[in-house]
Amino acid sequence: MLFSDIAMKINQRIENGEEITVDLDLDDGRKVTCATMIILTVNKKDYIVLLPLDKNGQNTDGNVWFYQYLSNGDDDAKLGYISDDDEYESVSEAFDEYLDEAEFDELVDLDDNGEAIRS
């Protein structure tokens, strides 16, 4: 999976244990705090995967939200809606691929060449 420079920078912060949250103002007037799971790059565009949190800072339903991640080069990025069904499907598939790779990485130890280490 390929990532843009900004995606790699932010994903490294997340992997290093930094909790990056985003506060969203929803159309119904509610404000929701979301944990950033990852920034994906799909068709040369960046997308943020957000995990909505309840008032206790937990996610009990497992839902994630996808938004286009529009960076101007610093930490002050904007989020954009994904209104195109094909674009949304592409992001969803990329997220599924990311989850599959993450699960595989947890199950199998790889050497520097990406080969499975036999125990």
DSSP file with accessible surface (Angstrom, degrees, kcal/mol):
  #  RESIDUE AA STRUCTURE BP1 BP2  ACC     N-H-->O    O-->H-N    N-H-->O    O-->H-N    TCO  KAPPA ALPHA  PHI   PSI    X-CA   Y-CA   Z-CA
    1    1 A M              0   0   68      0, 0.0     2,-0.3     0, 0.0    93,-0.0   0.000 360.0 360.0 360.0 131.0    0.0    0.0    0.0
    2    2 A L        -     0   0  155     39,-0.2    39,-0.5     0, 0.0     2,-0.3  -0.740 360.0-166.8 -98.0 145.3    1.4    3.4   -1.0
    3    3 A F        -     0   0   58     -2,-0.3    37,-0.1    37,-0.1    43,-0.1  -0.963  21.6-116.5-129.3 147.4    1.0    6.5    1.1
    4    4 A S     >  -     0   0   33     -2,-0.3     4,-2.7     1,-0.1     5,-0.2  -0.242  39.0-101.7 -70.0 168.4    1.6   10.2    0.3
    5    5 A D  H  > S+     0   0  134      1,-0.2     4,-2.2     2,-0.2     5,-0.1   0.919 123.9  47.2 -59.5 -44.8    4.3   12.1    2.2
    6    6 A I  H  > S+     0   0   29      2,-0.2     4,-2.4     1,-0.2     5,-0.2   0.900 111.7  51.4 -67.1 -37.5    1.8   13.8    4.5
    7    7 A A  H  > S+     0   0    0      1,-0.2     4,-3.0     2,-0.2    32,-0.3   0.937 110.2  48.7 -64.0 -43.9    0.0   10.5    5.1
    8    8 A M  H  X S+     0   0   94     -4,-2.7     4,-2.1     1,-0.2    -2,-0.2   0.910 110.9  51.4 -62.8 -39.5    3.3    8.8    6.1
    9    9 A K  H  X S+     0   0  105     -4,-2.2     4,-1.5    -5,-0.2    -2,-0.2   0.946 115.6  39.6 -62.6 -48.2    4.1   11.6    8.4
   10   10 A I  H  X S+     0   0    6     -4,-2.4     4,-2.1     1,-0.2    -2,-0.2   0.918 114.0  53.5 -71.0 -41.4    0.8   11.5   10.3
   11   11 A N  H  X S+     0   0   10     -4,-3.0     4,-2.8    -5,-0.2    -1,-0.2   0.873 105.9  54.6 -62.4 -35.1    0.6    7.7   10.3
   12   12 A Q  H  X S+     0   0   93     -4,-2.1     4,-1.8    -5,-0.2    -1,-0.2   0.913 106.3  51.6 -64.3 -39.9    4.1    7.5   11.8
   13   13 A R  H  <>S+     0   0   60     -4,-1.5     5,-2.3     2,-0.2    -2,-0.2   0.916 111.9  47.0 -61.7 -41.3    2.8    9.8   14.7
   14   14 A I  H ><5S+     0   0   38     -4,-2.1     3,-1.9     1,-0.2    -2,-0.2   0.931 110.6  51.3 -66.4 -44.7   -0.1    7.5   15.2
   15   15 A E  H 3<5S+     0   0  144     -4,-2.8    -1,-0.2     1,-0.3    -2,-0.2   0.821 104.0  59.6 -62.3 -29.1    2.1    4.4   15.2
   16   16 A N  T 3<5S-     0   0  121     -4,-1.8    -1,-0.3    -5,-0.2    -2,-0.2   0.356 127.8 -98.2 -82.0   6.1    4.3    6.0   17.8
   17   17 A G  T < 5S+     0   0   58     -3,-1.9     2,-0.3     1,-0.3    -3,-0.2   0.454  73.3 146.4  96.7   1.6    1.4    6.2   20.1
   18   18 A E      < -     0   0   88     -5,-2.3     2,-0.7    -6,-0.2    -1,-0.3  -0.560  43.4-138.8 -73.7 131.7    0.2    9.8   19.6
   19   19 A E        -     0   0  174     -2,-0.3     2,-0.6    16,-0.0    -1,-0.1  -0.834  19.7-170.2 -92.7 114.1   -3.5   10.1   19.9
   20   20 A I        -     0   0   32     -2,-0.7    16,-3.0    16,-0.3     2,-0.3  -0.928   7.7-174.7-107.5 118.0   -4.8   12.5   17.1
   21   21 A T  E     -A   35   0A  75     -2,-0.6     2,-0.4    14,-0.2    14,-0.2  -0.810  12.7-157.6-114.0 156.7   -8.4   13.5   17.5
   22   22 A V  E     -A   34   0A  35     12,-2.5    12,-2.9    -2,-0.3     2,-0.6  -0.998  10.8-144.1-130.9 132.0  -10.7   15.5   15.3
   23   23 A D  E     -A   33   0A  84     -2,-0.4     2,-0.4    10,-0.2    10,-0.2  -0.886  20.3-164.7 -98.0 123.9  -13.9   17.3   16.5
   24   24 A L  E     -A   32   0A  21      8,-3.2     8,-2.7    -2,-0.6     2,-0.7  -0.905  15.7-146.7-111.0 135.9  -16.7   17.2   13.9
   25   25 A D  E     -A   31   0A 120     -2,-0.4     6,-0.2     6,-0.2     2,-0.1  -0.901  26.7-148.8 -96.5 112.3  -19.8   19.4   13.9
   26   26 A L    >   -     0   0   30      4,-3.2     3,-2.0    -2,-0.7     0, 0.0  -0.382  23.9-108.8 -82.4 162.3  -22.5   17.2   12.4
   27   27 A D  T 3  S+     0   0  151      1,-0.3    -1,-0.1     2,-0.1    -2,-0.0   0.777 117.5  59.3 -60.4 -27.3  -25.5   18.5   10.4
   28   28 A D  T 3  S-     0   0  103      2,-0.1    -1,-0.3     1,-0.1     3,-0.1   0.355 122.7-102.3 -86.7   7.4  -27.9   17.8   13.3
   29   29 A G  S <  S+     0   0   68     -3,-2.0    -2,-0.1     1,-0.3     2,-0.1   0.298  80.2 130.1  95.0 -12.1  -25.9   20.2   15.6
   30   30 A R        -     0   0  140     -5,-0.1    -4,-3.2     1,-0.0     2,-0.5  -0.462  50.1-141.1 -74.9 151.4  -24.1   17.5   17.6
   31   31 A K  E     -A   25   0A 137     -6,-0.2     2,-0.4    -2,-0.1    -6,-0.2  -0.961  19.5-169.6-111.6 128.9  -20.3   17.7   18.1
   32   32 A V  E     -A   24   0A  16     -8,-2.7    -8,-3.2    -2,-0.5     2,-0.4  -0.978  14.4-145.4-123.7 130.1  -18.5   14.4   17.9
   33   33 A T  E     -A   23   0A  57     20,-0.5    20,-2.8    -2,-0.4     2,-0.4  -0.804  22.9-168.5 -90.7 133.5  -14.9   13.7   18.8
   34   34 A C  E     -AB  22  52A   0    -12,-2.9   -12,-2.5    -2,-0.4     2,-0.4  -0.953  19.0-131.8-125.1 142.8  -13.2   11.1   16.6
   35   35 A A  E     -AB  21  51A  28     16,-2.6    16,-2.9    -2,-0.4     2,-0.6  -0.749  27.6-123.0 -87.0 138.1   -9.9    9.3   16.9
   36   36 A T  E     + B   0  50A  11    -16,-3.0   -16,-0.3    -2,-0.4    14,-0.2  -0.734  29.5 179.0 -83.1 122.2   -7.8    9.2   13.8
   37   37 A M  E     -     0   0A  55     12,-3.0     2,-0.3    -2,-0.6    -1,-0.2   0.880  59.8 -35.2 -87.2 -47.0   -7.0    5.6   12.8
   38   38 A I  E     - B   0  49A   8     11,-0.9    11,-2.5   -24,-0.0     2,-0.5  -0.968  45.5-120.6-169.1 157.2   -5.0    6.2    9.6
   39   39 A I  E     - B   0  48A   1     -2,-0.3     2,-0.3   -32,-0.3     9,-0.2  -0.974  34.5-162.7-107.7 121.3   -4.6    8.5    6.6
   40   40 A L  E     - B   0  47A   1      7,-3.1     7,-3.0    -2,-0.5     2,-0.6  -0.803  11.4-144.2-102.1 149.2   -4.9    6.4    3.4
   41   41 A T  E     + B   0  46A  31    -39,-0.5     2,-0.4    -2,-0.3     5,-0.2  -0.970  24.5 172.3-114.0 119.7   -3.8    7.5   -0.1
   42   42 A V  E >   - B   0  45A  16      3,-2.9     3,-1.6    -2,-0.6    49,-0.1  -0.995  69.7 -12.4-130.9 124.0   -6.1    6.4   -2.9
   43   43 A N  T 3  S-     0   0  132     -2,-0.4    -1,-0.1     1,-0.3     3,-0.1   0.902 128.7 -55.1  50.9  44.4   -5.8    7.5   -6.5
   44   44 A K  T 3  S+     0   0  206      1,-0.2     2,-0.3    -3,-0.0    -1,-0.3   0.611 118.5 107.7  66.9  16.3   -3.3   10.2   -5.4
   45   45 A K  E <   -B   42   0A  91     -3,-1.6    -3,-2.9    25,-0.0     2,-0.3  -0.936  65.8-127.2-119.2 149.6   -5.8   11.7   -2.9
   46   46 A D  E     -B   41   0A  22     23,-0.5    23,-2.9    -2,-0.3     2,-0.4  -0.746  23.0-173.0 -98.5 142.9   -5.6   11.4    0.9
   47   47 A Y  E     -BC  40  68A   4     -7,-3.0    -7,-3.1    -2,-0.3     2,-0.4  -0.993  14.8-140.4-134.0 139.6   -8.4   10.2    3.1
   48   48 A I  E     -BC  39  67A   4     19,-2.7    19,-1.9    -2,-0.4     2,-0.6  -0.814   7.4-148.6-101.6 138.3   -8.7   10.1    6.8
   49   49 A V  E     -BC  38  66A   0    -11,-2.5   -12,-3.0    -2,-0.4   -11,-0.9  -0.950  21.1-167.1-106.9 117.2  -10.3    7.2    8.7
   50   50 A L  E     -BC  36  65A   0     15,-3.1    15,-2.9    -2,-0.6   -14,-0.2  -0.874  17.8-152.6-111.9 142.0  -12.1    8.4   11.8
   51   51 A L  E     -B   35   0A  43    -16,-2.9   -16,-2.6    -2,-0.4    13,-0.2  -0.932  24.6-135.4-110.4 104.7  -13.4    6.4   14.7
   52   52 A P  E     -B   34   0A  15      0, 0.0     2,-0.3     0, 0.0   -18,-0.2  -0.429  21.4-151.4 -65.4 135.9  -16.3    8.3   16.4
   53   53 A L        -     0   0   39    -20,-2.8   -20,-0.5    -2,-0.1     6,-0.2  -0.828   4.8-132.3-110.0 147.8  -16.0    8.3   20.2
   54   54 A D    >   -     0   0   65      4,-3.4     3,-2.4    -2,-0.3    -1,-0.1  -0.182  47.3 -81.0 -84.0-174.9  -18.8    8.5   22.8
   55   55 A K  T 3  S+     0   0  199      1,-0.3    -1,-0.1     2,-0.1    -2,-0.0   0.712 132.6  55.2 -64.6 -16.4  -18.7   10.8   25.8
   56   56 A N  T 3  S-     0   0  117      2,-0.2    -1,-0.3     0, 0.0     3,-0.1   0.304 121.1-106.9 -95.4   6.2  -16.5    8.3   27.6
   57   57 A G  S <  S+     0   0   39     -3,-2.4     2,-0.3     1,-0.3    -2,-0.1   0.724  81.6 121.5  76.9  23.1  -13.9    8.3   24.8
   58   58 A Q        -     0   0  117      0, 0.0    -4,-3.4     0, 0.0     2,-0.5  -0.799  56.9-143.8-117.0 157.5  -14.9    4.8   23.6
   59   59 A N        +     0   0   37     -2,-0.3    -6,-0.1    -6,-0.2    -8,-0.0  -0.971  24.5 168.3-118.2 111.4  -16.2    3.4   20.3
   60   60 A T  S    S+     0   0  126     -2,-0.5    -1,-0.1     1,-0.1    -7,-0.1   0.594  70.5  51.0-100.7 -13.2  -18.7    0.7   21.0
   61   61 A D  S    S-     0   0   98      2,-0.1    -1,-0.1     0, 0.0    -2,-0.0   0.576  94.4-129.7-104.1  -8.8  -20.3    0.1   17.6
   62   62 A G        +     0   0   55      1,-0.2     2,-0.1   -10,-0.2    -3,-0.0   0.526  54.3 148.6  77.0   3.5  -17.1   -0.3   15.5
   63   63 A N        -     0   0   89    -11,-0.1     2,-0.3   -12,-0.0    -1,-0.2  -0.423  27.5-165.2 -71.2 146.5  -18.2    2.2   12.9
   64   64 A V        -     0   0   34    -13,-0.2     2,-0.4    -2,-0.1   -13,-0.2  -0.937   8.2-143.9-126.5 153.9  -15.6    4.3   11.1
   65   65 A W  E     -C   50   0A  72    -15,-2.9   -15,-3.1    -2,-0.3     2,-0.4  -0.955   7.9-149.3-119.4 139.3  -16.1    7.4    9.0
   66   66 A F  E     +C   49   0A  18     -2,-0.4    16,-0.4   -17,-0.2     2,-0.3  -0.905  20.7 167.6-108.6 135.0  -14.2    8.3    5.8
   67   67 A Y  E     -C   48   0A  30    -19,-1.9   -19,-2.7    -2,-0.4     2,-0.2  -0.982  41.5-103.7-138.2 151.8  -13.4   11.9    4.7
   68   68 A Q  E     -CD  47  80A  38     12,-3.0    12,-2.3    -2,-0.3     2,-0.7  -0.551  35.1-139.0 -70.7 138.6  -11.2   13.4    2.2
   69   69 A Y  E     - D   0  79A  26    -23,-2.9     2,-0.8    -2,-0.2   -23,-0.5  -0.911  17.5-169.6-106.8 110.6   -8.1   14.8    3.9
   70   70 A L  E     - D   0  78A  77      8,-3.1     8,-2.7    -2,-0.7     2,-0.3  -0.856   9.6-172.8-108.0 100.2   -7.1   18.2    2.4
   71   71 A S        -     0   0   43     -2,-0.8     6,-0.1     6,-0.2     4,-0.1  -0.716  24.7-165.1 -98.1 141.3   -3.8   19.2    3.7
   72   72 A N        -     0   0  105     -2,-0.3     3,-0.1     2,-0.3    -1,-0.1   0.121  65.5 -88.4-105.1  17.1   -2.1   22.6    3.1
   73   73 A G  S    S+     0   0   55      1,-0.4     2,-0.2     2,-0.0     4,-0.1   0.169 105.2  69.7 101.3 -18.2    1.2   21.3    4.3
   74   74 A D  S    S-     0   0   82      2,-0.2    -1,-0.4     0, 0.0    -2,-0.3  -0.452 102.9 -81.4-115.6-164.8    0.9   22.0    8.1
   75   75 A D  S    S+     0   0  107      1,-0.2     2,-1.2    -2,-0.2    -2,-0.0   0.475 104.7  90.5 -79.7  -0.5   -1.2   20.5   10.8
   76   76 A D        +     0   0  104      2,-0.0    -4,-0.3    -4,-0.0    -2,-0.2  -0.659  58.6 160.5 -99.0  79.7   -4.3   22.6    9.9
   77   77 A A        -     0   0   26     -2,-1.2     2,-0.3    -6,-0.1    -6,-0.2  -0.553  30.8-135.6 -96.8 163.5   -6.0   20.4    7.4
   78   78 A K  E     -D   70   0A 143     -8,-2.7    -8,-3.1    -2,-0.2     2,-0.4  -0.854  12.8-133.9-115.1 153.7   -9.6   20.4    6.2
   79   79 A L  E     -D   69   0A  54     -2,-0.3     2,-0.4   -10,-0.2   -10,-0.2  -0.879  17.7-161.2-107.6 141.5  -12.0   17.5    5.7
   80   80 A G  E     -D   68   0A  15    -12,-2.3   -12,-3.0    -2,-0.4     2,-0.1  -0.934  21.2-113.1-122.9 145.3  -14.1   17.0    2.7
   81   81 A Y        -     0   0  152     -2,-0.4     2,-0.8   -14,-0.2   -14,-0.1  -0.422  20.8-134.0 -69.5 149.1  -17.2   14.9    2.1
   82   82 A I        +     0   0   23    -16,-0.4   -16,-0.1     1,-0.1    -1,-0.1  -0.897  35.4 164.0-103.6 101.6  -16.9   11.9   -0.2
   83   83 A S        +     0   0  110     -2,-0.8     2,-0.5     5,-0.0    -1,-0.1   0.675  46.8  88.8 -96.0 -17.0  -20.1   12.3   -2.3
   84   84 A D     >  -     0   0   80      1,-0.1     4,-2.6     2,-0.0     5,-0.2  -0.701  66.7-149.1 -86.5 125.2  -19.1   10.0   -5.2
   85   85 A D  H  > S+     0   0  134     -2,-0.5     4,-2.5     1,-0.2     5,-0.2   0.881  97.3  50.1 -61.1 -40.8  -20.1    6.3   -4.6
   86   86 A D  H  > S+     0   0  122      2,-0.2     4,-2.2     1,-0.2    -1,-0.2   0.905 111.3  48.9 -66.2 -39.8  -17.2    4.9   -6.6
   87   87 A E  H  > S+     0   0   36      2,-0.2     4,-2.1     1,-0.2    -2,-0.2   0.933 111.8  49.0 -64.3 -44.8  -14.7    7.1   -4.8
   88   88 A Y  H  X S+     0   0   96     -4,-2.6     4,-2.7     1,-0.2    -2,-0.2   0.915 110.4  51.2 -60.2 -43.2  -16.2    6.0   -1.4
   89   89 A E  H  X S+     0   0   96     -4,-2.5     4,-2.6     1,-0.2    -1,-0.2   0.897 108.0  52.4 -62.9 -39.4  -16.1    2.4   -2.4
   90   90 A S  H  X S+     0   0   41     -4,-2.2     4,-2.1     2,-0.2    -1,-0.2   0.908 111.5  46.1 -62.8 -41.7  -12.4    2.8   -3.4
   91   91 A V  H  X S+     0   0    0     -4,-2.1     4,-2.4     2,-0.2    -2,-0.2   0.927 112.0  51.3 -67.3 -42.4  -11.6    4.2    0.0
   92   92 A S  H  X S+     0   0   26     -4,-2.7     4,-2.4     1,-0.2    -2,-0.2   0.918 110.8  48.3 -61.2 -42.5  -13.5    1.5    1.8
   93   93 A E  H  X S+     0   0  111     -4,-2.6     4,-2.4     2,-0.2    -1,-0.2   0.898 110.2  51.7 -65.4 -39.4  -11.7   -1.2   -0.2
   94   94 A A  H  X S+     0   0   13     -4,-2.1     4,-2.5     2,-0.2    -2,-0.2   0.894 109.8  50.1 -64.2 -37.9   -8.3    0.5    0.6
   95   95 A F  H  X S+     0   0   13     -4,-2.4     4,-2.7     2,-0.2    -2,-0.2   0.926 109.7  50.2 -66.9 -42.2   -9.3    0.5    4.3
   96   96 A D  H  X S+     0   0   82     -4,-2.4     4,-2.5     2,-0.2    -2,-0.2   0.911 110.7  50.1 -60.3 -41.5  -10.2   -3.2    4.2
   97   97 A E  H  X S+     0   0   91     -4,-2.4     4,-2.6     2,-0.2    -2,-0.2   0.919 109.7  51.1 -62.4 -42.7   -6.8   -3.9    2.5
   98   98 A Y  H  X S+     0   0   63     -4,-2.5     4,-2.7     1,-0.2    -2,-0.2   0.933 110.6  48.5 -59.9 -45.7   -5.1   -2.0    5.3
   99   99 A L  H  X S+     0   0   70     -4,-2.7     4,-2.5     1,-0.2    -2,-0.2   0.909 110.9  50.7 -62.3 -41.5   -6.9   -4.0    7.9
  100  100 A D  H  X S+     0   0  106     -4,-2.5     4,-2.5     2,-0.2    -1,-0.2   0.916 112.4  46.6 -62.0 -43.6   -6.0   -7.2    6.2
  101  101 A E  H  X S+     0   0   74     -4,-2.6     4,-2.8     2,-0.2    -2,-0.2   0.904 112.1  50.4 -65.0 -41.0   -2.3   -6.2    6.0
  102  102 A A  H  X S+     0   0   29     -4,-2.7     4,-1.5     2,-0.2    -2,-0.2   0.913 112.0  47.4 -64.2 -41.6   -2.3   -5.1    9.7
  103  103 A E  H  X S+     0   0  124     -4,-2.5     4,-1.4    -5,-0.2    -2,-0.2   0.927 112.5  49.3 -65.5 -41.8   -3.9   -8.5   10.7
  104  104 A F  H  X S+     0   0  102     -4,-2.5     4,-2.2     1,-0.2     3,-0.4   0.929 108.0  54.0 -62.6 -43.8   -1.3  -10.4    8.6
  105  105 A D  H  < S+     0   0   91     -4,-2.8    -1,-0.2     1,-0.2    -2,-0.2   0.836 108.3  50.3 -60.9 -32.7    1.5   -8.4   10.1
  106  106 A E  H  < S+     0   0  165     -4,-1.5    -1,-0.2     1,-0.2    -2,-0.2   0.817 114.9  43.4 -74.0 -29.1    0.3   -9.3   13.6
  107  107 A L  H  < S+     0   0  131     -4,-1.4     2,-0.4    -3,-0.4    -2,-0.2   0.767 115.7  44.7 -87.6 -27.6    0.1  -13.0   12.7
  108  108 A V  S  < S-     0   0   39     -4,-2.2     2,-0.4    -5,-0.1    -1,-0.2  -0.968  70.1-139.4-128.0 131.3    3.4  -13.4   10.8
  109  109 A D        -     0   0  121     -2,-0.4     8,-2.8     8,-0.3     2,-0.4  -0.754  25.8-160.7 -84.6 131.2    6.9  -12.2   11.6
  110  110 A L  B     -E  116   0B  68     -2,-0.4     6,-0.2     6,-0.2     2,-0.1  -0.881   9.4-135.1-113.9 146.7    8.7  -10.9    8.4
  111  111 A D    >   -     0   0   62      4,-2.6     3,-2.1    -2,-0.4     6,-0.0  -0.213  46.4 -82.4 -83.5-175.2   12.4  -10.3    7.8
  112  112 A D  T 3  S+     0   0  174      1,-0.3    -1,-0.1     2,-0.1    -2,-0.0   0.704 130.9  53.9 -64.1 -19.8   13.8   -7.2    6.1
  113  113 A N  T 3  S-     0   0  136      2,-0.1    -1,-0.3     3,-0.0     3,-0.1   0.342 119.9-106.7 -95.1   4.6   13.0   -8.7    2.7
  114  114 A G  S <  S+     0   0   46     -3,-2.1     2,-0.3     1,-0.3    -2,-0.1   0.618  74.8 139.6  79.8  13.2    9.3   -9.3    3.5
  115  115 A E        -     0   0  124      1,-0.1    -4,-2.6     0, 0.0    -1,-0.3  -0.690  60.2-104.3 -90.8 142.4    9.8  -13.0    3.8
  116  116 A A  B     -E  110   0B  57     -2,-0.3     2,-0.6    -6,-0.2    -6,-0.2  -0.425  30.1-131.9 -64.6 135.5    8.1  -15.0    6.5
  117  117 A I        -     0   0   95     -8,-2.8     2,-0.4    -2,-0.1    -8,-0.3  -0.806  18.6-142.3 -90.3 123.6   10.4  -16.0    9.4
  118  118 A R              0   0  234     -2,-0.6     0, 0.0     1,-0.0     0, 0.0  -0.718 360.0 360.0 -88.9 135.0   10.0  -19.7   10.2
  119  119 A S              0   0  168     -2,-0.4    -1,-0.0     0, 0.0     0, 0.0  -0.533 360.0 360.0-103.6 360.0   10.2  -20.6   13.9
